[in-house]
């Protein structure tokens, strides 16, 4: 059995190592019914983006991946919680 490697494939699928990773900062956390809502802010060259994470019995979910304002992120997170409560009791 002969094993051959496709070096062209290896060259095109290089993995990039990030030496200085970027993490969003949590700016606000509060309870809404039995859920925890965390609002994070992320600043980069494109501007400021807000996201909302929801903590509940089964883990965490991202309710709002990218909002332009903190209030919009909160509003979308509350909608996510309300829908979850309505569909799952």
Secondary structure as GFF3:
##gff-version 3
##sequence-region A 1 89
A	DSSP	alpha_helix	7	12	.	.	.	ID=ss1
A	DSSP	beta_strand	25	32	.	.	.	ID=ss2
A	DSSP	beta_strand	35	44	.	.	.	ID=ss3
A	DSSP	beta_strand	47	56	.	.	.	ID=ss4
A	DSSP	beta_strand	59	67	.	.	.	ID=ss5
A	DSSP	alpha_helix	70	88	.	.	.	ID=ss6
###
